[in-house]
Amino acid sequence: MAAAKTEKTKEQRIRTEYNRIKKSYKALPKESMNVVEGLIKRAAFMRISLEDMEEDLMENGSTEPFSQSENQIPYDRERPVARLYNTMNGNYQKIIRELSSHLPKDVQEKMDSPEDIMTQFSKLRGDD
């Protein structure tokens, strides 16, 4: 009989993501680590939040019918979660770029484009 899989809380998922990202920066000097610590926390929170929003968007879509009154015909409008997702995703990408700039120089030299940065970052985190 297989044990039932328990779902992690959001806080546990954030902590796991934080630890995964932090592992990529373990070789940084303490002074540099102090700089990236807050970015790592924000990136972990944002990634988990984005995953939750993605799940909601997949299930419910990015638009919803809306009407100002019962007498008007509803029209599709962007759901608030879609707008939040887009804003947070942009901010997450900026944080990842900033974090990538703190990677060791030999890793940075191998990165030419934002896509390369994201690919290298994912590899360092073990996402492949």
MOPAC internal coordinates of N, CA, C and O (Angstrom, degrees):
PM7 1SCF
backbone

  N    0.0000 0     0.00 0     0.00 0    0    0    0
  C    1.4471 1     0.00 0     0.00 0    1    0    0
  C    1.5278 1   108.71 1     0.00 0    2    1    0
  O    1.2310 1   120.41 1   -57.19 1    3    2    1
  N    1.3156 1   116.82 1   122.81 1    3    2    1
  C    1.4644 1   121.97 1  -179.16 1    5    3    2
  C    1.5263 1   110.38 1   -77.70 1    6    5    3
  O    1.2310 1   121.43 1   -38.20 1    7    6    5
  N    1.3103 1   114.88 1   141.80 1    7    6    5
  C    1.4609 1   119.78 1   178.29 1    9    7    6
  C    1.5273 1   108.98 1   -73.67 1   10    9    7
  O    1.2310 1   120.88 1   -37.39 1   11   10    9
  N    1.3121 1   115.91 1   142.61 1   11   10    9
  C    1.4602 1   120.83 1   178.96 1   13   11   10
  C    1.5231 1   109.32 1   -68.12 1   14   13   11
  O    1.2310 1   120.78 1   -46.54 1   15   14   13
  N    1.3317 1   116.12 1   133.46 1   15   14   13
  C    1.4549 1   120.86 1   179.32 1   17   15   14
  C    1.5196 1   108.89 1   -77.58 1   18   17   15
  O    1.2310 1   121.02 1   -55.45 1   19   18   17
  N    1.3188 1   115.65 1   124.55 1   19   18   17
  C    1.4562 1   119.22 1   178.41 1   21   19   18
  C    1.5255 1   108.22 1   -92.45 1   22   21   19
  O    1.2310 1   121.32 1   -44.20 1   23   22   21
  N    1.3111 1   115.08 1   135.80 1   23   22   21
  C    1.4525 1   120.57 1  -179.55 1   25   23   22
  C    1.5181 1   109.51 1   -79.70 1   26   25   23
  O    1.2310 1   120.87 1   -42.96 1   27   26   25
  N    1.3281 1   115.94 1   137.04 1   27   26   25
  C    1.4593 1   120.90 1   179.25 1   29   27   26
  C    1.5229 1   110.15 1   -73.37 1   30   29   27
  O    1.2310 1   121.09 1   -31.13 1   31   30   29
  N    1.3122 1   115.52 1   148.87 1   31   30   29
  C    1.4600 1   120.29 1   174.42 1   33   31   30
  C    1.5303 1   108.70 1   -73.34 1   34   33   31
  O    1.2310 1   120.76 1   -14.90 1   35   34   33
  N    1.3024 1   116.15 1   165.10 1   35   34   33
  C    1.4596 1   119.88 1   178.61 1   37   35   34
  C    1.5265 1   110.24 1   -60.16 1   38   37   35
  O    1.2310 1   120.57 1   139.08 1   39   38   37
  N    1.3168 1   116.51 1   -40.92 1   39   38   37
  C    1.4669 1   120.59 1   179.61 1   41   39   38
  C    1.5231 1   111.11 1   -61.95 1   42   41   39
  O    1.2310 1   119.97 1   139.92 1   43   42   41
  N    1.3297 1   117.65 1   -40.08 1   43   42   41
  C    1.4640 1   121.18 1   178.59 1   45   43   42
  C    1.5230 1   110.65 1   -66.64 1   46   45   43
  O    1.2310 1   120.40 1   139.06 1   47   46   45
  N    1.3153 1   116.84 1   -40.94 1   47   46   45
  C    1.4614 1   120.92 1   178.89 1   49   47   46
  C    1.5212 1   110.68 1   -64.56 1   50   49   47
  O    1.2310 1   120.38 1   140.04 1   51   50   49
  N    1.3350 1   116.87 1   -39.96 1   51   50   49
  C    1.4627 1   120.98 1   178.14 1   53   51   50
  C    1.5252 1   109.68 1   -64.51 1   54   53   51
  O    1.2310 1   120.13 1   135.89 1   55   54   53
  N    1.3152 1   117.36 1   -44.11 1   55   54   53
  C    1.4630 1   121.54 1   179.84 1   57   55   54
  C    1.5342 1   110.52 1   -61.41 1   58   57   55
  O    1.2310 1   120.60 1   137.56 1   59   58   57
  N    1.3312 1   116.46 1   -42.44 1   59   58   57
  C    1.4646 1   120.72 1   178.37 1   61   59   58
  C    1.5237 1   110.54 1   -62.11 1   62   61   59
  O    1.2310 1   120.30 1   135.17 1   63   62   61
  N    1.3186 1   117.03 1   -44.83 1   63   62   61
  C    1.4629 1   121.89 1   178.94 1   65   63   62
  C    1.5242 1   110.47 1   -64.44 1   66   65   63
  O    1.2310 1   120.30 1   137.01 1   67   66   65
  N    1.3246 1   117.04 1   -42.99 1   67   66   65
  C    1.4633 1   121.96 1   177.87 1   69   67   66
  C    1.5288 1   110.00 1   -57.14 1   70   69   67
  O    1.2310 1   120.39 1   132.25 1   71   70   69
  N    1.3209 1   116.85 1   -47.75 1   71   70   69
  C    1.4650 1   120.92 1  -179.35 1   73   71   70
  C    1.5254 1   111.48 1   -63.96 1   74   73   71
  O    1.2310 1   120.51 1   141.86 1   75   74   73
  N    1.3254 1   116.64 1   -38.14 1   75   74   73
  C    1.4598 1   120.42 1   179.50 1   77   75   74
  C    1.5319 1   110.44 1   -64.45 1   78   77   75
  O    1.2310 1   120.22 1   135.10 1   79   78   77
  N    1.3312 1   117.19 1   -44.90 1   79   78   77
  C    1.4681 1   120.11 1   179.53 1   81   79   78
  C    1.5224 1   110.32 1   -67.51 1   82   81   79
  O    1.2310 1   120.63 1   135.17 1   83   82   81
  N    1.3187 1   116.41 1   -44.83 1   83   82   81
  C    1.4655 1   121.02 1  -176.45 1   85   83   82
  C    1.5280 1   111.04 1   -59.88 1   86   85   83
  O    1.2310 1   120.70 1   145.82 1   87   86   85
  N    1.3132 1   116.26 1   -34.18 1   87   86   85
  C    1.4638 1   120.90 1   179.63 1   89   87   86
  C    1.5310 1   110.85 1   -58.71 1   90   89   87
  O    1.2310 1   120.17 1   147.01 1   91   90   89
  N    1.3220 1   117.27 1   -32.99 1   91   90   89
  C    1.4584 1   121.57 1   179.71 1   93   91   90
  C    1.5258 1   112.00 1   -68.74 1   94   93   91
  O    1.2310 1   120.17 1   160.66 1   95   94   93
  N    1.3193 1   117.28 1   -19.34 1   95   94   93
  C    1.4568 1   122.08 1  -175.93 1   97   95   94
  C    1.5197 1   113.05 1  -112.02 1   98   97   95
  O    1.2310 1   120.07 1  -165.89 1   99   98   97
  N    1.3157 1   117.48 1    14.11 1   99   98   97
  C    1.4699 1   120.35 1  -174.87 1  101   99   98
  C    1.5234 1   113.18 1   -64.19 1  102  101   99
  O    1.2310 1   119.64 1   157.00 1  103  102  101
  N    1.3249 1   118.30 1   -23.00 1  103  102  101
  C    1.4643 1   121.17 1  -178.99 1  105  103  102
  C    1.5276 1   112.92 1   -83.73 1  106  105  103
  O    1.2310 1   120.16 1   174.07 1  107  106  105
  N    1.3253 1   117.29 1    -5.93 1  107  106  105
  C    1.4736 1   119.90 1  -179.13 1  109  107  106
  C    1.5256 1   110.67 1   -68.60 1  110  109  107
  O    1.2310 1   120.69 1   -33.52 1  111  110  109
  N    1.3302 1   116.29 1   146.48 1  111  110  109
  C    1.4694 1   119.10 1   172.32 1  113  111  110
  C    1.5294 1   109.91 1   -63.05 1  114  113  111
  O    1.2310 1   121.23 1   -23.83 1  115  114  113
  N    1.3136 1   115.26 1   156.17 1  115  114  113
  C    1.4643 1   120.52 1  -175.91 1  117  115  114
  C    1.5368 1   112.27 1   -55.86 1  118  117  115
  O    1.2310 1   119.88 1   140.25 1  119  118  117
  N    1.3314 1   117.84 1   -39.75 1  119  118  117
  C    1.4606 1   120.93 1  -178.99 1  121  119  118
  C    1.5270 1   110.48 1   -61.91 1  122  121  119
  O    1.2310 1   120.93 1   136.95 1  123  122  121
  N    1.3173 1   115.83 1   -43.05 1  123  122  121
  C    1.4649 1   120.21 1   178.79 1  125  123  122
  C    1.5165 1   111.15 1   -69.03 1  126  125  123
  O    1.2310 1   120.75 1   143.25 1  127  126  125
  N    1.3170 1   116.17 1   -36.75 1  127  126  125
  C    1.4580 1   119.91 1   179.88 1  129  127  126
  C    1.5261 1   110.60 1   -63.94 1  130  129  127
  O    1.2310 1   120.66 1   143.79 1  131  130  129
  N    1.3226 1   116.34 1   -36.21 1  131  130  129
  C    1.4654 1   119.90 1   177.29 1  133  131  130
  C    1.5239 1   110.98 1   -60.90 1  134  133  131
  O    1.2310 1   120.25 1   146.51 1  135  134  133
  N    1.3267 1   117.12 1   -33.49 1  135  134  133
  C    1.4597 1   121.95 1   179.97 1  137  135  134
  C    1.5266 1   110.29 1   -71.23 1  138  137  135
  O    1.2310 1   120.27 1   135.75 1  139  138  137
  N    1.3202 1   117.08 1   -44.25 1  139  138  137
  C    1.4685 1   119.88 1  -174.22 1  141  139  138
  C    1.5306 1   113.55 1   -85.18 1  142  141  139
  O    1.2310 1   119.70 1   166.60 1  143  142  141
  N    1.3025 1   118.17 1   -13.40 1  143  142  141
  C    1.4713 1   121.83 1  -177.47 1  145  143  142
  C    1.5216 1   112.68 1   -52.49 1  146  145  143
  O    1.2310 1   120.38 1   129.47 1  147  146  145
  N    1.3175 1   116.88 1   -50.53 1  147  146  145
  C    1.4640 1   120.61 1  -179.64 1  149  147  146
  C    1.5195 1   112.04 1   -64.83 1  150  149  147
  O    1.2310 1   120.79 1   141.80 1  151  150  149
  N    1.3312 1   116.10 1   -38.20 1  151  150  149
  C    1.4631 1   119.80 1   178.11 1  153  151  150
  C    1.5194 1   111.12 1   -64.10 1  154  153  151
  O    1.2310 1   120.79 1   140.85 1  155  154  153
  N    1.3227 1   116.10 1   -39.15 1  155  154  153
  C    1.4676 1   120.13 1   178.70 1  157  155  154
  C    1.5283 1   110.01 1   -63.69 1  158  157  155
  O    1.2310 1   120.49 1   136.47 1  159  158  157
  N    1.3197 1   116.67 1   -43.53 1  159  158  157
  C    1.4721 1   120.32 1   178.43 1  161  159  158
  C    1.5249 1   110.71 1   -60.55 1  162  161  159
  O    1.2310 1   120.38 1   133.87 1  163  162  161
  N    1.3460 1   116.88 1   -46.13 1  163  162  161
  C    1.4597 1   120.59 1  -179.98 1  165  163  162
  C    1.5231 1   111.25 1   -64.69 1  166  165  163
  O    1.2310 1   120.49 1   138.01 1  167  166  165
  N    1.3278 1   116.67 1   -41.99 1  167  166  165
  C    1.4667 1   120.32 1  -179.67 1  169  167  166
  C    1.5220 1   110.98 1   -63.04 1  170  169  167
  O    1.2310 1   120.12 1   138.36 1  171  170  169
  N    1.3250 1   117.38 1   -41.64 1  171  170  169
  C    1.4664 1   120.67 1   179.41 1  173  171  170
  C    1.5251 1   110.50 1   -63.65 1  174  173  171
  O    1.2310 1   120.49 1   133.33 1  175  174  173
  N    1.3250 1   116.67 1   -46.67 1  175  174  173
  C    1.4593 1   120.62 1   178.74 1  177  175  174
  C    1.5280 1   110.95 1   -60.47 1  178  177  175
  O    1.2310 1   121.07 1   133.36 1  179  178  177
  N    1.3204 1   115.56 1   -46.64 1  179  178  177
  C    1.4619 1   119.25 1  -177.35 1  181  179  178
  C    1.5201 1   112.21 1   -64.89 1  182  181  179
  O    1.2310 1   120.18 1   138.45 1  183  182  181
  N    1.3197 1   117.25 1   -41.55 1  183  182  181
  C    1.4677 1   118.54 1  -178.43 1  185  183  182
  C    1.5267 1   110.98 1   -62.23 1  186  185  183
  O    1.2310 1   120.39 1   135.58 1  187  186  185
  N    1.3182 1   116.86 1   -44.42 1  187  186  185
  C    1.4698 1   120.10 1  -179.61 1  189  187  186
  C    1.5261 1   109.87 1   -67.03 1  190  189  187
  O    1.2310 1   120.36 1   139.06 1  191  190  189
  N    1.3167 1   116.93 1   -40.94 1  191  190  189
  C    1.4661 1   120.31 1   177.54 1  193  191  190
  C    1.5218 1   110.69 1   -62.69 1  194  193  191
  O    1.2310 1   120.43 1   137.69 1  195  194  193
  N    1.3185 1   116.79 1   -42.31 1  195  194  193
  C    1.4604 1   120.84 1   178.11 1  197  195  194
  C    1.5235 1   111.48 1   -62.58 1  198  197  195
  O    1.2310 1   120.46 1   139.72 1  199  198  197
  N    1.3196 1   116.72 1   -40.28 1  199  198  197
  C    1.4734 1   119.84 1   177.44 1  201  199  198
  C    1.5242 1   110.71 1   -61.18 1  202  201  199
  O    1.2310 1   120.54 1   137.78 1  203  202  201
  N    1.3317 1   116.57 1   -42.22 1  203  202  201
  C    1.4619 1   120.39 1   178.78 1  205  203  202
  C    1.5298 1   111.13 1   -64.45 1  206  205  203
  O    1.2310 1   120.90 1   137.89 1  207  206  205
  N    1.3288 1   115.88 1   -42.11 1  207  206  205
  C    1.4638 1   119.88 1   178.71 1  209  207  206
  C    1.5306 1   110.66 1   -66.26 1  210  209  207
  O    1.2310 1   120.27 1   141.14 1  211  210  209
  N    1.3231 1   117.09 1   -38.86 1  211  210  209
  C    1.4628 1   120.45 1   178.20 1  213  211  210
  C    1.5272 1   110.59 1   -60.18 1  214  213  211
  O    1.2310 1   121.01 1   137.61 1  215  214  213
  N    1.3166 1   115.68 1   -42.39 1  215  214  213
  C    1.4665 1   120.06 1   178.29 1  217  215  214
  C    1.5327 1   110.30 1   -60.44 1  218  217  215
  O    1.2310 1   120.56 1   135.32 1  219  218  217
  N    1.3267 1   116.54 1   -44.68 1  219  218  217
  C    1.4600 1   121.45 1   178.46 1  221  219  218
  C    1.5332 1   110.87 1   -62.89 1  222  221  219
  O    1.2310 1   120.63 1   136.58 1  223  222  221
  N    1.3332 1   116.41 1   -43.42 1  223  222  221
  C    1.4676 1   120.21 1  -179.90 1  225  223  222
  C    1.5266 1   111.57 1   -65.83 1  226  225  223
  O    1.2310 1   120.12 1   142.46 1  227  226  225
  N    1.3183 1   117.37 1   -37.54 1  227  226  225
  C    1.4669 1   120.53 1   177.54 1  229  227  226
  C    1.5281 1   110.51 1   -64.98 1  230  229  227
  O    1.2310 1   121.01 1   139.99 1  231  230  229
  N    1.3022 1   115.67 1   -40.01 1  231  230  229
  C    1.4618 1   120.80 1  -177.66 1  233  231  230
  C    1.5290 1   112.28 1   -76.79 1  234  233  231
  O    1.2310 1   120.07 1   138.43 1  235  234  233
  N    1.3349 1   117.46 1   -41.57 1  235  234  233
  C    1.4670 1   121.35 1  -171.32 1  237  235  234
  C    1.5291 1   114.87 1  -111.90 1  238  237  235
  O    1.2310 1   120.07 1   174.05 1  239  238  237
  N    1.3194 1   117.46 1    -5.95 1  239  238  237
  C    1.4577 1   120.44 1  -179.50 1  241  239  238
  C    1.5165 1   112.51 1    81.80 1  242  241  239
  O    1.2310 1   121.21 1    -6.63 1  243  242  241
  N    1.3272 1   115.29 1   173.37 1  243  242  241
  C    1.4661 1   119.66 1  -177.74 1  245  243  242
  C    1.5225 1   112.70 1  -100.08 1  246  245  243
  O    1.2310 1   120.35 1   173.43 1  247  246  245
  N    1.3330 1   116.95 1    -6.57 1  247  246  245
  C    1.4646 1   120.21 1   176.34 1  249  247  246
  C    1.5262 1   109.40 1  -125.59 1  250  249  247
  O    1.2310 1   121.62 1   -16.76 1  251  250  249
  N    1.3269 1   114.50 1   163.24 1  251  250  249
  C    1.4616 1   120.54 1   177.79 1  253  251  250
  C    1.5222 1   108.51 1  -147.04 1  254  253  251
  O    1.2310 1   120.40 1   -27.68 1  255  254  253
  N    1.3316 1   116.84 1   152.32 1  255  254  253
  C    1.4669 1   118.69 1   176.22 1  257  255  254
  C    1.5361 1   109.64 1   -68.84 1  258  257  255
  O    1.2310 1   121.13 1   -41.19 1  259  258  257
  N    1.3123 1   115.44 1   138.81 1  259  258  257
  C    1.4582 1   120.25 1  -178.80 1  261  259  258
  C    1.5183 1   109.58 1  -141.87 1  262  261  259
  O    1.2310 1   121.47 1   -36.93 1  263  262  261
  N    1.3254 1   114.79 1   143.07 1  263  262  261
  C    1.4542 1   121.01 1   177.52 1  265  263  262
  C    1.5209 1   108.59 1  -143.98 1  266  265  263
  O    1.2310 1   120.61 1   -38.98 1  267  266  265
  N    1.3331 1   116.44 1   141.02 1  267  266  265
  C    1.4605 1   120.92 1   178.70 1  269  267  266
  C    1.5301 1   111.46 1   -72.07 1  270  269  267
  O    1.2310 1   120.61 1   151.13 1  271  270  269
  N    1.3371 1   116.44 1   -28.87 1  271  270  269
  C    1.4652 1   120.33 1   179.61 1  273  271  270
  C    1.5223 1   108.94 1  -151.74 1  274  273  271
  O    1.2310 1   120.96 1    -9.31 1  275  274  273
  N    1.3106 1   115.77 1   170.69 1  275  274  273
  C    1.4619 1   120.67 1   179.88 1  277  275  274
  C    1.5222 1   112.21 1   -67.45 1  278  277  275
  O    1.2310 1   120.35 1   159.25 1  279  278  277
  N    1.3362 1   116.94 1   -20.75 1  279  278  277
  C    1.4601 1   121.41 1  -177.71 1  281  279  278
  C    1.5347 1   113.07 1   -83.11 1  282  281  279
  O    1.2310 1   120.16 1   166.82 1  283  282  281
  N    1.3127 1   117.30 1   -13.18 1  283  282  281
  C    1.4581 1   120.90 1  -178.49 1  285  283  282
  C    1.5213 1   111.01 1   -95.80 1  286  285  283
  O    1.2310 1   121.20 1   -29.37 1  287  286  285
  N    1.2985 1   115.31 1   150.63 1  287  286  285
  C    1.4639 1   120.36 1   174.86 1  289  287  286
  C    1.5303 1   107.34 1   -77.54 1  290  289  287
  O    1.2310 1   120.30 1   -50.27 1  291  290  289
  N    1.3244 1   117.02 1   129.73 1  291  290  289
  C    1.4690 1   119.02 1  -179.86 1  293  291  290
  C    1.5316 1   111.47 1   -64.48 1  294  293  291
  O    1.2310 1   121.07 1   -30.44 1  295  294  293
  N    1.3101 1   115.55 1   149.56 1  295  294  293
  C    1.4550 1   122.52 1   174.64 1  297  295  294
  C    1.5239 1   107.84 1  -128.07 1  298  297  295
  O    1.2310 1   120.82 1   -21.75 1  299  298  297
  N    1.3346 1   116.03 1   158.25 1  299  298  297
  C    1.4615 1   119.94 1   179.25 1  301  299  298
  C    1.5202 1   109.71 1   -78.53 1  302  301  299
  O    1.2310 1   121.10 1   -45.21 1  303  302  301
  N    1.3206 1   115.50 1   134.79 1  303  302  301
  C    1.4578 1   121.03 1   174.45 1  305  303  302
  C    1.5210 1   108.13 1  -135.00 1  306  305  303
  O    1.2310 1   121.43 1   -19.92 1  307  306  305
  N    1.3055 1   114.86 1   160.08 1  307  306  305
  C    1.4596 1   120.76 1   179.92 1  309  307  306
  C    1.5225 1   109.54 1   -65.28 1  310  309  307
  O    1.2310 1   120.93 1   -47.66 1  311  310  309
  N    1.3209 1   115.83 1   132.34 1  311  310  309
  C    1.4618 1   119.83 1   176.20 1  313  311  310
  C    1.5284 1   108.89 1   -71.70 1  314  313  311
  O    1.2310 1   119.92 1   -34.72 1  315  314  313
  N    1.3272 1   117.77 1   145.28 1  315  314  313
  C    1.4741 1   120.48 1   179.07 1  317  315  314
  C    1.5301 1   112.84 1   -54.44 1  318  317  315
  O    1.2310 1   120.06 1   142.67 1  319  318  317
  N    1.3278 1   117.49 1   -37.33 1  319  318  317
  C    1.4626 1   119.65 1  -179.25 1  321  319  318
  C    1.5294 1   111.03 1   -64.73 1  322  321  319
  O    1.2310 1   119.86 1   149.25 1  323  322  321
  N    1.3251 1   117.86 1   -30.75 1  323  322  321
  C    1.4677 1   120.96 1   177.92 1  325  323  322
  C    1.5290 1   110.42 1   -67.26 1  326  325  323
  O    1.2310 1   120.84 1   138.44 1  327  326  325
  N    1.3084 1   115.99 1   -41.56 1  327  326  325
  C    1.4681 1   120.06 1   178.63 1  329  327  326
  C    1.5273 1   110.27 1   -66.89 1  330  329  327
  O    1.2310 1   120.45 1   135.50 1  331  330  329
  N    1.3225 1   116.75 1   -44.50 1  331  330  329
  C    1.4615 1   120.42 1   177.14 1  333  331  330
  C    1.5220 1   111.12 1   -60.21 1  334  333  331
  O    1.2310 1   120.79 1   138.23 1  335  334  333
  N    1.3254 1   116.10 1   -41.77 1  335  334  333
  C    1.4637 1   120.96 1   179.45 1  337  335  334
  C    1.5315 1   110.12 1   -59.43 1  338  337  335
  O    1.2310 1   120.57 1   131.02 1  339  338  337
  N    1.3233 1   116.52 1   -48.98 1  339  338  337
  C    1.4620 1   119.97 1  -178.63 1  341  339  338
  C    1.5253 1   111.95 1   -60.49 1  342  341  339
  O    1.2310 1   120.38 1   136.42 1  343  342  341
  N    1.3156 1   116.88 1   -43.58 1  343  342  341
  C    1.4658 1   121.10 1   179.53 1  345  343  342
  C    1.5169 1   110.88 1   -65.20 1  346  345  343
  O    1.2310 1   120.50 1   131.88 1  347  346  345
  N    1.3407 1   116.65 1   -48.12 1  347  346  345
  C    1.4568 1   120.04 1  -178.38 1  349  347  346
  C    1.5234 1   111.06 1   -65.79 1  350  349  347
  O    1.2310 1   119.96 1   142.50 1  351  350  349
  N    1.3190 1   117.68 1   -37.50 1  351  350  349
  C    1.4489 1   120.59 1   179.85 1  353  351  350
  C    1.5300 1   110.65 1   -62.40 1  354  353  351
  O    1.2310 1   120.35 1   137.77 1  355  354  353
  N    1.3200 1   116.93 1   -42.23 1  355  354  353
  C    1.4630 1   120.30 1   176.83 1  357  355  354
  C    1.5206 1   111.93 1   -61.86 1  358  357  355
  O    1.2310 1   120.79 1   136.81 1  359  358  357
  N    1.3237 1   116.10 1   -43.19 1  359  358  357
  C    1.4634 1   120.47 1   178.90 1  361  359  358
  C    1.5301 1   111.40 1   -66.86 1  362  361  359
  O    1.2310 1   120.89 1   143.04 1  363  362  361
  N    1.3194 1   115.90 1   -36.96 1  363  362  361
  C    1.4741 1   120.51 1   177.45 1  365  363  362
  C    1.5316 1   109.95 1   -62.48 1  366  365  363
  O    1.2310 1   120.40 1   136.43 1  367  366  365
  N    1.3301 1   116.84 1   -43.57 1  367  366  365
  C    1.4655 1   120.57 1   179.60 1  369  367  366
  C    1.5368 1   110.48 1   -61.35 1  370  369  367
  O    1.2310 1   120.22 1   140.96 1  371  370  369
  N    1.3278 1   117.19 1   -39.04 1  371  370  369
  C    1.4650 1   120.92 1   178.00 1  373  371  370
  C    1.5198 1   111.23 1   -64.41 1  374  373  371
  O    1.2310 1   120.51 1   138.04 1  375  374  373
  N    1.3236 1   116.63 1   -41.96 1  375  374  373
  C    1.4687 1   120.37 1   179.02 1  377  375  374
  C    1.5204 1   110.48 1   -64.80 1  378  377  375
  O    1.2310 1   120.35 1   138.43 1  379  378  377
  N    1.3240 1   116.93 1   -41.57 1  379  378  377
  C    1.4624 1   120.31 1   179.07 1  381  379  378
  C    1.5291 1   109.92 1   -62.54 1  382  381  379
  O    1.2310 1   120.05 1   138.35 1  383  382  381
  N    1.3163 1   117.51 1   -41.65 1  383  382  381
  C    1.4756 1   119.97 1   177.35 1  385  383  382
  C    1.5242 1   110.82 1   -62.34 1  386  385  383
  O    1.2310 1   121.00 1   137.10 1  387  386  385
  N    1.3328 1   115.69 1   -42.90 1  387  386  385
  C    1.4687 1   119.26 1   178.90 1  389  387  386
  C    1.5276 1   110.48 1   -63.64 1  390  389  387
  O    1.2310 1   120.50 1   135.14 1  391  390  389
  N    1.3256 1   116.64 1   -44.86 1  391  390  389
  C    1.4645 1   119.56 1   177.46 1  393  391  390
  C    1.5215 1   110.75 1   -60.26 1  394  393  391
  O    1.2310 1   120.57 1   139.01 1  395  394  393
  N    1.3179 1   116.52 1   -40.99 1  395  394  393
  C    1.4649 1   120.63 1  -179.38 1  397  395  394
  C    1.5222 1   111.45 1   -62.16 1  398  397  395
  O    1.2310 1   120.65 1   148.68 1  399  398  397
  N    1.3225 1   116.36 1   -31.32 1  399  398  397
  C    1.4642 1   119.14 1   179.63 1  401  399  398
  C    1.5263 1   111.93 1   -68.79 1  402  401  399
  O    1.2310 1   120.07 1   164.88 1  403  402  401
  N    1.3101 1   117.46 1   -15.12 1  403  402  401
  C    1.4662 1   121.64 1   178.59 1  405  403  402
  C    1.5210 1   112.70 1   -96.16 1  406  405  403
  O    1.2310 1   120.76 1  -179.07 1  407  406  405
  N    1.3304 1   116.15 1     0.93 1  407  406  405
  C    1.4630 1   119.37 1   176.25 1  409  407  406
  C    1.5197 1   109.49 1   -68.52 1  410  409  407
  O    1.2310 1   119.99 1   -21.49 1  411  410  409
  N    1.3279 1   117.62 1   158.51 1  411  410  409
  C    1.4679 1   119.81 1   177.78 1  413  411  410
  C    1.5331 1   111.09 1   -54.23 1  414  413  411
  O    1.2310 1   120.54 1   -31.31 1  415  414  413
  N    1.3212 1   116.56 1   148.69 1  415  414  413
  C    1.4705 1   122.39 1  -175.63 1  417  415  414
  C    1.5183 1   112.91 1   -56.93 1  418  417  415
  O    1.2310 1   119.84 1   142.10 1  419  418  417
  N    1.3439 1   117.91 1   -37.90 1  419  418  417
  C    1.4632 1   119.19 1  -178.52 1  421  419  418
  C    1.5243 1   111.38 1   -64.13 1  422  421  419
  O    1.2310 1   120.11 1   147.73 1  423  422  421
  N    1.3156 1   117.39 1   -32.27 1  423  422  421
  C    1.4655 1   120.90 1   176.76 1  425  423  422
  C    1.5252 1   109.46 1   -74.79 1  426  425  423
  O    1.2310 1   120.23 1   138.55 1  427  426  425
  N    1.3348 1   117.16 1   -41.45 1  427  426  425
  C    1.4674 1   121.26 1   179.96 1  429  427  426
  C    1.5227 1   111.86 1   -62.05 1  430  429  427
  O    1.2310 1   120.18 1   142.31 1  431  430  429
  N    1.3366 1   117.26 1   -37.69 1  431  430  429
  C    1.4625 1   120.99 1  -178.21 1  433  431  430
  C    1.5231 1   111.74 1   -63.80 1  434  433  431
  O    1.2310 1   120.27 1   154.03 1  435  434  433
  N    1.2971 1   117.08 1   -25.97 1  435  434  433
  C    1.4617 1   121.32 1  -179.79 1  437  435  434
  C    1.5255 1   111.81 1   -80.76 1  438  437  435
  O    1.2310 1   120.31 1   169.62 1  439  438  437
  N    1.3207 1   117.02 1   -10.38 1  439  438  437
  C    1.4583 1   121.34 1  -176.60 1  441  439  438
  C    1.5199 1   110.35 1   -99.77 1  442  441  439
  O    1.2310 1   121.11 1   -55.17 1  443  442  441
  N    1.3239 1   115.48 1   124.83 1  443  442  441
  C    1.4544 1   119.80 1  -179.67 1  445  443  442
  C    1.5191 1   112.92 1  -108.91 1  446  445  443
  O    1.2310 1   120.27 1   144.77 1  447  446  445
  N    1.3179 1   117.08 1   -35.23 1  447  446  445
  C    1.4598 1   120.57 1  -173.43 1  449  447  446
  C    1.5271 1   109.67 1  -128.51 1  450  449  447
  O    1.2310 1   120.32 1   -13.31 1  451  450  449
  N    1.3444 1   117.00 1   166.69 1  451  450  449
  C    1.4597 1   119.46 1   175.62 1  453  451  450
  C    1.5348 1   112.18 1   -57.58 1  454  453  451
  O    1.2310 1   120.44 1   145.86 1  455  454  453
  N    1.3377 1   116.76 1   -34.14 1  455  454  453
  C    1.4674 1   119.20 1   178.33 1  457  455  454
  C    1.5203 1   110.51 1   -65.07 1  458  457  455
  O    1.2310 1   120.73 1   139.53 1  459  458  457
  N    1.3551 1   116.21 1   -40.47 1  459  458  457
  C    1.4550 1   120.37 1   177.36 1  461  459  458
  C    1.5282 1   110.59 1   -63.67 1  462  461  459
  O    1.2310 1   120.81 1   141.13 1  463  462  461
  N    1.3300 1   116.06 1   -38.87 1  463  462  461
  C    1.4596 1   120.54 1   179.03 1  465  463  462
  C    1.5230 1   109.64 1   -61.57 1  466  465  463
  O    1.2310 1   120.42 1   132.80 1  467  466  465
  N    1.3215 1   116.81 1   -47.20 1  467  466  465
  C    1.4625 1   120.01 1  -178.80 1  469  467  466
  C    1.5271 1   111.06 1   -65.79 1  470  469  467
  O    1.2310 1   120.19 1   140.57 1  471  470  469
  N    1.3282 1   117.24 1   -39.43 1  471  470  469
  C    1.4585 1   120.57 1   178.96 1  473  471  470
  C    1.5215 1   110.40 1   -63.48 1  474  473  471
  O    1.2310 1   120.40 1   132.81 1  475  474  473
  N    1.3266 1   116.84 1   -47.19 1  475  474  473
  C    1.4654 1   120.67 1   179.94 1  477  475  474
  C    1.5232 1   110.49 1   -63.96 1  478  477  475
  O    1.2310 1   120.41 1   137.66 1  479  478  477
  N    1.3145 1   116.82 1   -42.34 1  479  478  477
  C    1.4589 1   120.83 1   179.96 1  481  479  478
  C    1.5262 1   110.27 1   -61.09 1  482  481  479
  O    1.2310 1   120.46 1   136.61 1  483  482  481
  N    1.3336 1   116.73 1   -43.39 1  483  482  481
  C    1.4580 1   121.00 1   179.05 1  485  483  482
  C    1.5189 1   111.17 1   -63.19 1  486  485  483
  O    1.2310 1   120.46 1   139.74 1  487  486  485
  N    1.3294 1   116.73 1   -40.26 1  487  486  485
  C    1.4714 1   120.39 1   178.13 1  489  487  486
  C    1.5164 1   111.23 1   -64.46 1  490  489  487
  O    1.2310 1   120.66 1   137.54 1  491  490  489
  N    1.3309 1   116.34 1   -42.46 1  491  490  489
  C    1.4617 1   120.27 1   179.15 1  493  491  490
  C    1.5210 1   111.21 1   -62.98 1  494  493  491
  O    1.2310 1   120.86 1   146.60 1  495  494  493
  N    1.3250 1   115.97 1   -33.40 1  495  494  493
  C    1.4579 1   120.11 1  -179.71 1  497  495  494
  C    1.5249 1   111.87 1   -82.08 1  498  497  495
  O    1.2310 1   120.21 1   165.00 1  499  498  497
  N    1.3189 1   117.20 1   -15.00 1  499  498  497
  C    1.4547 1   119.86 1  -179.16 1  501  499  498
  C    1.5128 1   113.65 1    88.06 1  502  501  499
  O    1.2310 1   120.02 1  -152.18 1  503  502  501
  N    1.3403 1   117.56 1    27.82 1  503  502  501
  C    1.4733 1   121.31 1  -178.84 1  505  503  502
  C    1.5190 1   113.65 1   -85.08 1  506  505  503
  O    1.2310 1   119.53 1   170.07 1  507  506  505
  N    1.3564 1   118.50 1    -9.93 1  507  506  505
  C    1.4486 1   119.00 1  -171.82 1  509  507  506
  C    1.4691 1   109.11 1   -55.11 1  510  509  507
  O    1.2310 1   120.10 1   180.00 1  511  510  509

